[in-house]
Amino acid sequence: MQWNSPAIEQPAPSEKQSPVYWDITNPMGYANRMGSYKTRIEYEFMRTHIPPAPARVLDIAGGSGRFATKLLNAGYDVTVNGVDEQSLDTLQQCCFNAKPKL
């Protein structure tokens, strides 16, 4: 497969909405078997190297919250830093729309 193949090219963002390329809901990002595997392995690595919840965590370049949402659900106090407004908006919507686990 060539790098300029249509199978791996990212679509051009529209003027109204730009896609969140690496989001866990995007099959071209992390919403595939390899993405799920990488997320699981990286998350397990993080959990072995940070203090137990309710520790404070700074997620630098956190994007749309691939790890932040998992850490929040595990009881951590998470702050996400990022430069892509679309990704941060996606994260904010996800957190406000999330239903707490009982």
ChimeraX attribute file (.defattr): number of C-alpha atoms within 10 A of each C-alpha:
attribute: neighborCount
match mode: 1-to-1
recipient: residues
	/A:1	7
	/A:2	7
	/A:3	8
	/A:4	9
	/A:5	8
	/A:6	10
	/A:7	10
	/A:8	11
	/A:9	10
	/A:10	11
	/A:11	10
	/A:12	8
	/A:13	11
	/A:14	8
	/A:15	6
	/A:16	5
	/A:17	8
	/A:18	12
	/A:19	14
	/A:20	20
	/A:21	18
	/A:22	17
	/A:23	20
	/A:24	19
	/A:25	14
	/A:26	14
	/A:27	13
	/A:28	17
	/A:29	15
	/A:30	19
	/A:31	15
	/A:32	14
	/A:33	10
	/A:34	11
	/A:35	18
	/A:36	14
	/A:37	12
	/A:38	13
	/A:39	17
	/A:40	13
	/A:41	11
	/A:42	12
	/A:43	16
	/A:44	11
	/A:45	11
	/A:46	13
	/A:47	12
	/A:48	9
	/A:49	8
	/A:50	11
	/A:51	12
	/A:52	12
	/A:53	14
	/A:54	13
	/A:55	12
	/A:56	15
	/A:57	17
	/A:58	12
	/A:59	16
	/A:60	12
	/A:61	14
	/A:62	20
	/A:63	25
	/A:64	27
	/A:65	22
	/A:66	17
	/A:67	19
	/A:68	24
	/A:69	18
	/A:70	13
	/A:71	22
	/A:72	17
	/A:73	13
	/A:74	12
	/A:75	14
	/A:76	18
	/A:77	15
	/A:78	18
	/A:79	13
	/A:80	17
	/A:81	13
	/A:82	13
	/A:83	11
	/A:84	13
	/A:85	12
	/A:86	15
	/A:87	22
	/A:88	20
	/A:89	13
	/A:90	15
	/A:91	21
	/A:92	14
	/A:93	12
	/A:94	14
	/A:95	16
	/A:96	8
	/A:97	9
	/A:98	11
	/A:99	8
	/A:100	7
	/A:101	5
	/A:102	3
